[in-house]
């Protein structure tokens, strides 16, 4: 499964406290997101303020994309919301590989 991430700034969704971004899976745009909680827990965001979340995303983009790529592979390329648990599960799976 081919998965790519366009070089774009994620969009803050204040209603769901997520940053939304696009993954391109087999040539199709798939809307994904990461929660503020995951950005705080695993990417060093000091708060849920939009600016803090965007900075944490930018600083951890490769890590976020890696976890998202694995989640997309696991769910057949459907949209995913990355929560803290994803980072724990995929970190454990990565260390066992």
Secondary structure, 3 states (H helix, E strand, C coil): CCEECCCCCCEEECCCCEEEEEEEECCEEEEEEEEHHHHHHHHCCCCCCHHHHHHHHHHCHHHHHHHHHHHHHHCCCCCCEECHHHHHHHHHHHHHC
